[in-house]
């Protein structure tokens, strides 16, 4: 069962899970944050296509994205290990 399937399972079986309201709120918060990240990515792409960023900026951005991915992966692992 992958992560998405697990979350769907929890959401669809709310009556069996006493923490379902808490999970629902957390999913809503995460969805909101992902939406904000998407808006930021769109702005970055627009600026990149407008040649506002230099090569050094793009390299730094790629490094930052890799760091974010690592942090998210650590959080996911901690969340599902509890």
Secondary structure, DSSP 8 states (H G I E B T S, - for coil): --HHHHHHHHHHTGGG-TTHHHHHHHHHHHHHHHHHHHHHHHHHHHHHHTT-S-HHHHHHHHHHHHHHHHHHHHHHHHHHH-
